[in-house]
Amino acid sequence: MEFTHDSVLLEETITYLNIQPDGIYVDGTLGGAGHSFEICRRLSRQGRLIGIDHDGDAIVAATKRLKPFEDRVTILRDNYCNMKLRLQELGICGVDGILLDLGVSSYQLDTVERGFTYRETAPLDMRMDQRQSKTAKDILNGYSEQELYRMIREYGEERFAKNIAHEIVKARSGQAIETTEELNQIILKAIPAKERVTGGHPSKRTYQAIRIELNRELEVLNTSLDEMIELLNPGGRLCVITFHSLEDRIVKTIFKRNENPCTCPPDFPVCICGKKPKGRVITRKPVLPQEKEQQKNKRSRSSKLRVFEKI
């Protein structure tokens, strides 16, 4: 299957990046290079794009897609949490814009054998970086009931996390859980019939939880954003597209803290902590996809774009 992905909030993101033709830009979640292609179109021969992704299929697809701009593109297979180190290796200490388009790509969801989707029967994989040995199957068959409950409740925001964790442990006592279909049946059994008729597919939240846990998605996001803001040149912008409330909350909180880092008590007449703002939040409310985009690409419906500009 060809790596295809409808780039969400494409026009809005490119506008907010405020691309300077001679600037240096980083796409930390390169994917099929939809956003990166549009960035490169706006760069001069002096401009530069660094594309980062830990998915081998994405690297192949992006390399092909960005071939017309190869004189100004560097593609790296890595996790965006290592961005600062990888840029240092390239002799880059400051950039003019960074983009993160979080979540799962259409290609990853639609490639059945990757095990990201609950709509087809496949081995329980869900690795974004296939060089990693641990899979979703290892989590489901290795975590304790308490660990499973914590993961499904926190990362899936699933009301029936306790039931699902209990049913997983019960089911695997006979034999290991191997496929998405087996997991779907376990989840169906754990959620009361009357609750299954609303809120989308019953497996949706549990799959999200497993994927986030396996790929350390929230941990990586939480520990990377401050460093990315530090990497920006004055006037440089960090654009982050999220797809669920857990990601969005992290981005919103970290952006706000970098805009107003003062830790003095509110009743202090002057600031004595000495912590200075790193920049400002450009998007007071997140930018949402227009109705036209939501109709064309239903996966865009939950997306939100937030933007931070360095002082």
C-alpha positions as CSV (number, residue, x, y, z in Angstrom):
1,M,0.0,0.0,0.0
2,E,1.2,3.5,-0.9
3,F,1.7,5.8,2.1
4,T,-1.1,8.3,1.7
5,H,-2.3,10.7,4.4
6,D,-4.7,13.7,4.1
7,S,-2.7,16.4,5.8
8,V,-5.1,17.9,8.4
9,L,-5.4,21.7,8.8
10,L,-2.9,22.1,5.9
11,E,-3.7,25.6,4.8
12,E,-4.1,26.9,8.4
13,T,-0.8,25.3,9.5
14,I,1.2,26.7,6.6
15,T,-0.3,30.2,7.2
16,Y,0.5,30.1,11.0
17,L,4.1,28.9,10.4
18,N,4.7,32.2,8.7
19,I,7.4,30.7,6.4
20,Q,10.4,32.8,5.6
21,P,12.0,31.7,2.2
22,D,15.5,31.5,3.7
23,G,14.4,29.9,7.0
24,I,15.1,26.6,8.6
25,Y,12.0,24.5,9.4
26,V,11.5,21.1,11.2
27,D,8.6,18.7,10.6
28,G,8.9,16.4,13.6
29,T,6.2,14.0,12.4
30,L,7.0,13.8,8.7
31,G,4.5,11.1,7.7
32,G,3.7,11.2,4.0
33,A,5.2,14.8,3.8
34,G,2.0,16.6,3.0
35,H,2.8,19.5,5.3
36,S,6.5,19.4,4.4
37,F,5.8,19.5,0.6
38,E,4.0,22.8,1.1
39,I,6.7,24.2,3.4
40,C,9.4,23.3,0.8
41,R,7.4,25.0,-2.0
42,R,7.8,28.2,-0.1
43,L,11.5,27.9,0.6
44,S,14.3,29.4,-1.5
45,R,17.4,27.4,-2.3
46,Q,18.9,28.9,0.9
47,G,16.0,27.6,3.0
48,R,16.1,24.2,4.7
49,L,13.6,21.6,5.9
50,I,14.5,18.9,8.4
51,G,12.0,16.0,8.4
52,I,11.9,13.5,11.2
53,D,9.8,10.4,11.6
54,H,10.3,7.0,13.3
55,D,8.2,5.0,10.9
56,G,10.2,3.4,8.2
57,D,7.3,3.4,5.7
58,A,6.9,7.2,6.2
59,I,10.6,7.8,5.6
60,V,10.4,5.9,2.2
61,A,7.2,7.8,1.2
62,A,8.5,11.2,2.3
63,T,11.8,10.8,0.5
64,K,10.0,10.1,-2.7
65,R,7.5,12.9,-2.2
66,L,10.1,15.5,-1.4
67,K,12.5,14.5,-4.3
68,P,11.9,17.8,-6.2
69,F,13.3,19.7,-3.2
70,E,16.2,17.3,-2.2
71,D,18.7,20.1,-2.4
72,R,17.1,21.7,0.7
73,V,15.7,18.7,2.6
74,T,17.3,16.4,5.3
75,I,15.3,13.4,6.3
76,L,16.0,11.6,9.6
77,R,14.5,8.4,11.0
78,D,14.1,9.1,14.7
79,N,11.6,10.2,17.3
80,Y,11.0,13.9,17.5
81,C,12.0,13.9,21.2
82,N,15.6,13.6,19.9
83,M,15.2,16.7,17.8
84,K,17.7,19.0,19.6
85,L,20.4,16.3,19.5
86,R,19.8,15.6,15.8
87,L,19.9,19.3,14.9
88,Q,23.1,19.8,16.8
89,E,24.7,17.0,14.8
90,L,23.7,19.0,11.7
91,G,25.3,22.1,13.2
92,I,21.9,23.8,13.7
93,C,21.2,25.6,17.0
94,G,18.1,27.6,16.1
95,V,15.2,27.1,13.7
96,D,12.4,29.4,12.3
97,G,9.5,26.9,12.7
98,I,8.6,23.5,14.0
99,L,5.5,21.4,13.2
100,L,4.1,18.4,15.0
101,D,1.1,16.6,13.5
102,L,0.3,14.1,16.3
103,G,-1.7,10.8,16.3
104,V,-1.9,8.0,13.8
105,S,-1.6,8.5,10.0
106,S,-4.3,7.3,7.6
107,Y,-1.6,4.9,6.2
108,Q,-1.0,3.3,9.6
109,L,-4.7,2.9,10.2
110,D,-5.4,1.5,6.8
111,T,-2.4,-0.9,6.7
112,V,-4.2,-3.8,8.4
113,E,-1.1,-5.8,9.4
114,R,0.1,-2.8,11.5
115,G,-2.7,-3.6,14.0
116,F,-3.8,0.0,14.7
117,T,-7.4,-0.5,13.6
118,Y,-10.2,-2.3,15.4
119,R,-12.1,-2.6,12.1
120,E,-10.1,-5.4,10.6
121,T,-8.6,-8.6,12.0
122,A,-4.8,-8.4,12.4
123,P,-2.0,-9.2,14.8
124,L,-1.9,-6.9,17.8
125,D,1.1,-4.7,16.9
126,M,0.5,-0.9,17.0
127,R,4.2,0.0,16.9
128,M,4.9,3.4,15.3
129,D,8.6,2.4,15.1
130,Q,8.9,-1.1,13.9
131,R,12.5,-1.4,15.1
132,Q,11.0,-1.5,18.6
133,S,10.5,-5.1,19.9
134,K,7.6,-4.5,22.3
135,T,4.1,-4.7,20.7
136,A,0.5,-4.3,21.8
137,K,0.3,-8.0,22.3
138,D,3.1,-7.8,24.9
139,I,1.1,-5.2,26.9
140,L,-2.2,-7.1,26.8
141,N,-0.6,-10.4,27.8
142,G,2.0,-9.0,30.2
143,Y,0.5,-6.2,32.2
144,S,-1.2,-6.8,35.5
145,E,-4.9,-6.2,35.8
146,Q,-4.2,-3.0,37.8
147,E,-1.7,-1.8,35.1
148,L,-4.3,-2.4,32.4
149,Y,-7.0,-0.6,34.3
150,R,-4.7,2.4,34.9
151,M,-3.7,2.5,31.2
152,I,-7.3,2.2,29.8
153,R,-8.7,4.7,32.3
154,E,-6.0,7.3,31.9
155,Y,-5.2,7.1,28.2
156,G,-8.5,5.9,26.9
157,E,-10.7,7.9,29.3
158,E,-12.8,4.7,29.3
159,R,-15.6,4.5,31.8
160,F,-15.6,0.7,31.8
161,A,-11.8,0.4,32.2
162,K,-12.1,-1.8,35.2
163,N,-14.4,-4.3,33.4
164,I,-12.2,-4.4,30.3
165,A,-9.0,-5.0,32.3
166,H,-10.7,-7.8,34.3
167,E,-12.0,-9.4,31.1
168,I,-8.6,-9.2,29.4
169,V,-6.9,-11.0,32.3
170,K,-9.7,-13.6,32.4
171,A,-9.4,-14.3,28.6
172,R,-5.6,-14.6,28.5
173,S,-5.6,-17.1,31.4
174,G,-6.7,-19.7,28.8
175,Q,-4.4,-18.6,26.0
176,A,-2.6,-15.5,24.9
177,I,-4.6,-12.7,23.1
178,E,-3.2,-12.5,19.6
179,T,-5.5,-10.6,17.3
180,T,-7.5,-7.4,17.1
181,E,-10.7,-9.5,16.7
182,E,-10.0,-11.4,19.9
183,L,-9.5,-8.1,21.7
184,N,-12.7,-6.6,20.2
185,Q,-14.7,-9.6,21.5
186,I,-13.3,-9.1,25.0
187,I,-14.1,-5.4,25.0
188,L,-17.7,-6.1,23.8
189,K,-18.2,-8.5,26.6
190,A,-17.0,-5.9,29.2
191,I,-19.2,-3.0,28.1
192,P,-23.0,-3.3,28.8
193,A,-25.1,-3.6,25.7
194,K,-27.1,-0.4,26.3
195,E,-23.8,1.6,26.5
196,R,-22.5,0.3,23.1
197,V,-25.1,2.1,21.1
198,T,-23.6,5.6,21.6
199,G,-20.1,7.0,21.5
200,G,-18.7,5.3,18.4
201,H,-17.0,1.9,18.2
202,P,-16.7,0.2,21.7
203,S,-13.0,-0.6,21.1
204,K,-12.0,2.9,20.1
205,R,-10.9,4.2,23.5
206,T,-9.1,1.0,24.6
207,Y,-7.1,0.9,21.3
208,Q,-6.1,4.6,21.8
209,A,-4.9,3.7,25.3
210,I,-2.8,0.8,24.2
211,R,-1.3,2.8,21.3
212,I,-0.4,5.7,23.6
213,E,1.1,3.5,26.2
214,L,3.1,1.4,23.7
215,N,4.5,4.4,21.9
216,R,4.9,6.6,25.0
217,E,3.1,9.3,23.1
218,L,2.1,11.6,25.9
219,E,5.4,11.2,27.8
220,V,7.3,12.1,24.7
221,L,5.1,15.1,24.0
222,N,5.3,16.3,27.6
223,T,9.1,16.2,27.7
224,S,9.7,17.7,24.2
225,L,7.7,20.9,23.9
226,D,9.8,23.1,26.2
227,E,13.0,22.1,24.4
228,M,11.3,22.8,21.0
229,I,10.4,26.3,22.2
230,E,14.1,26.8,23.2
231,L,15.1,25.8,19.7
232,L,13.1,28.5,18.0
233,N,14.7,31.7,16.8
234,P,13.1,35.0,17.8
235,G,9.8,35.2,15.9
236,G,9.9,31.4,15.2
237,R,6.7,29.4,15.6
238,L,5.8,26.0,17.0
239,C,2.6,24.6,15.5
240,V,1.1,21.5,17.1
241,I,-1.9,19.5,15.8
242,T,-3.6,17.3,18.3
243,F,-6.4,14.7,18.0
244,H,-7.7,14.1,21.5
245,S,-8.1,16.0,24.7
246,L,-5.1,14.4,26.5
247,E,-2.7,15.7,23.9
248,D,-4.4,19.1,23.6
249,R,-4.3,19.6,27.4
250,I,-0.5,19.0,27.4
251,V,0.1,21.5,24.6
252,K,-2.2,24.1,26.0
253,T,-0.6,23.9,29.5
254,I,3.0,24.0,28.3
255,F,2.3,26.9,25.9
256,K,0.6,28.9,28.7
257,R,3.5,28.2,31.1
258,N,6.0,29.4,28.5
259,E,4.0,32.6,28.0
260,N,3.6,33.3,31.7
261,P,6.2,31.3,33.7
262,C,6.1,33.5,36.8
263,T,5.6,31.4,40.0
264,C,5.2,34.3,42.4
265,P,2.0,34.3,44.5
266,P,-0.8,36.3,42.8
267,D,-0.8,38.9,45.6
268,F,2.8,39.8,45.1
269,P,3.1,43.4,43.9
270,V,6.1,42.7,41.7
271,C,7.7,39.5,40.3
272,I,10.7,38.3,42.2
273,C,11.0,34.7,40.8
274,G,12.8,36.2,37.7
275,K,11.2,33.8,35.2
276,K,10.7,35.6,31.9
277,P,8.1,34.8,29.2
278,K,9.6,32.8,26.3
279,G,7.0,34.0,23.8
280,R,3.3,34.2,23.3
281,V,0.4,31.9,22.4
282,I,-0.8,33.0,18.9
283,T,-4.0,30.9,19.1
284,R,-6.1,32.0,22.1
285,K,-8.6,29.2,21.1
286,P,-7.4,26.2,19.1
287,V,-7.9,26.4,15.3
288,L,-10.4,23.8,14.1
289,P,-10.9,22.3,10.6
290,Q,-13.5,24.0,8.5
291,E,-16.8,22.2,7.7
292,K,-15.6,21.4,4.1
293,E,-12.4,19.7,5.4
294,Q,-14.4,17.7,8.0
295,Q,-16.7,16.4,5.3
296,K,-13.9,15.5,3.0
297,N,-11.8,13.8,5.7
298,K,-13.7,12.5,8.7
299,R,-10.4,11.9,10.6
300,S,-9.9,15.6,10.7
301,R,-13.0,16.2,12.9
302,S,-11.2,16.0,16.2
303,S,-8.1,17.9,15.2
304,K,-7.0,21.1,16.9
305,L,-4.1,23.4,16.0
306,R,-2.3,25.5,18.7
307,V,0.6,27.9,17.9
308,F,3.3,29.4,20.0
309,E,5.7,32.2,18.9
310,K,9.1,32.8,20.4
311,I,10.0,36.3,21.6
